[in-house]
Amino acid sequence: MALAVMGVLLKNRREQAPEVQEVLTKYGDLILARSGVHDPARDRGLIALMVEGGEEEVDALAQELEDVTGVDVSTAFFKAD
């Protein structure tokens, strides 16, 4: 099992939020915690996810989020016990 923190940047929150939400719902069983903030002046958003699951599953979540045009994802994995 992998434990990771994932940062998701939406460059145009209003356009991207529905598709990003669909991906997050699909992988909801991996998400331990979620926090998000938005910058109304620039219409961008930043979501922080704490996730746990197989490394392949976490990578698949990141890839599906990055497949949304204008979304950037950074993932930091913690060493397993």
C-alpha positions in Angstrom: 0.0 0.0 0.0 1.2 3.5 -0.8 0.6 6.6 1.2 0.9 9.9 -0.6 0.0 13.6 -0.7 -1.3 14.9 -4.0 -1.6 18.5 -5.1 -4.0 19.3 -7.9 -4.0 22.7 -9.5 -7.0 23.7 -11.6 -6.0 26.6 -13.9 -9.6 27.4 -14.8 -11.7 26.1 -11.8 -15.1 26.9 -13.2 -14.5 24.9 -16.4 -12.5 22.0 -14.9 -14.2 21.4 -11.6 -17.0 19.1 -12.9 -14.7 16.8 -14.6 -12.2 16.8 -11.7 -15.0 16.0 -9.3 -16.0 13.0 -11.5 -12.5 11.6 -11.3 -12.3 12.2 -7.5 -15.6 10.4 -7.0 -14.4 7.4 -9.1 -11.3 7.1 -6.8 -13.1 8.1 -3.6 -12.1 4.9 -1.8 -8.4 6.0 -2.0 -8.9 9.5 -0.6 -8.3 9.8 3.2 -8.6 13.6 3.3 -9.3 16.4 0.9 -8.9 20.2 1.2 -9.4 22.8 -1.4 -9.0 26.6 -1.8 -9.8 28.8 -4.8 -8.5 32.1 -6.0 -11.6 34.0 -7.3 -9.4 36.8 -8.8 -7.7 34.2 -11.1 -10.4 31.5 -11.2 -7.9 28.9 -10.2 -8.2 26.3 -7.5 -5.8 24.1 -5.5 -6.8 20.8 -4.0 -4.7 18.8 -1.5 -5.4 15.1 -1.3 -4.1 12.6 1.2 -4.4 9.2 -0.5 -3.7 5.5 0.4 -3.9 2.6 -2.0 -1.8 0.5 -4.4 0.8 2.6 -6.1 -0.7 1.7 -9.5 -4.1 3.0 -8.3 -2.6 6.3 -7.0 -0.7 6.7 -10.3 -4.0 6.1 -12.2 -5.8 8.8 -10.2 -3.0 11.3 -10.9 -3.0 10.4 -14.6 -6.8 10.8 -14.9 -6.6 14.1 -13.2 -3.8 15.3 -15.5 -5.8 14.1 -18.5 -8.2 17.0 -17.7 -7.0 19.9 -19.8 -5.4 22.6 -17.7 -4.9 20.5 -14.6 -1.5 19.9 -13.1 -0.8 17.2 -10.5 2.2 16.7 -8.1 2.4 13.6 -6.0 4.7 12.9 -3.0 4.9 9.3 -1.9 6.0 8.3 1.6 8.2 5.3 2.2 6.3 2.1 3.2 6.8 0.6 6.6 
